[in-house]
Amino acid sequence: MTAHTTIPTPQMQRSRGEAAVRLRQDGGRVRLVDLRQQDSAKAILPRVGAVPEVVFLNTSGGLTGGDRLSYSLHLGDGVRAIATTQTAERAYRAASGTARVEVALGVGAGGWLDWLPQETILFDAASLDRTTRIDLAPDAGCLALEAVVLGRHAMGETVHHLAFRDRREIRRNGALLHLEPLVLETAALAAGQAVLGGARCFASLVMLAPGLGDALAPLRRVLDEPGVQAAASAYDGRLVLRAMAQDGWPLRRQIARALSVLRRGAVLPRVWQYQENGR
């Protein structure tokens, strides 16, 4: 009689990554006071101009079920900085489990942060749970972007199955100022016009600072990119822009033009590699 041996199911390798950065004002200059990197998460600080840039990257090449990724940045009092990602983050098909991403950003008194990550691309059957928390000191401000692309249009990719949960919280001195939860799952994608109106990508941009009403009219004047539907509003120190499109390229062009207005013509982070600089 021949004995049968059960072959165990192989355990898929999962990525873990954590990158944390702290910047402080010291003698009129911004200095790096702490940099911690672990596994697949990295942070680099290119010398590109007067305002420091922090570029986060995931060396695993993308996310799938069971992966864990954490980015954090803390700006000391009076520090102004830009934070972004080296490239678009990709969430691939998940055979099991959910990829989780935690982003924690803090801005000290009198500081300012532009959080301008590149797009998140969601592939068919991706499962991603992401939380972004921004904590502002009483007189600090921020500009925060999130953009999502459902498959790559140029590659003929279509997303039919999805489990995407995204939550963004912005607090000042502990008080909640902006809460933006999003749940986009398979049933919602099937709803078609009731959800995204056929759009394949969308973006949300929020800016928190006193006197933002003056920026609303100039912003609305540039919301005319062909192929993009966009609208903006401002109230009580908060400006919000939402946009959606059939393809990621016109959406990126629209975002770049909006950022040029809100950032008063400042150049985009170098890793965006956008030749027209928002114009």
Buried (B, 14 or more C-beta within 10 A) or exposed (E): EEEEEEEEEEEEEBBBBBBBBBBBBEEEEBEEEEBEBEBBBBBBBEEBEEBBBBBBBBEBEBBBBBBBBBBBBBBBBBBBBBBBBBBBBBBBEBEEEBBBBBBBBBBBBBBBBBBBBBBBBBBBBBBBBBBBBBBBBEBBBBBBBBBBBBBBBEEEBEBEBBBBBBBBBBBBEEEEBBEBEBEBEEEBBEEEEEEBEEBBBBBBBBBBBEEBEEBBEEBBEBBEBEEBBBEBEBEEBBBBBBBBBBBBBBBBBBBBBBBBBBBEEBBBBBBBEBEEBBE
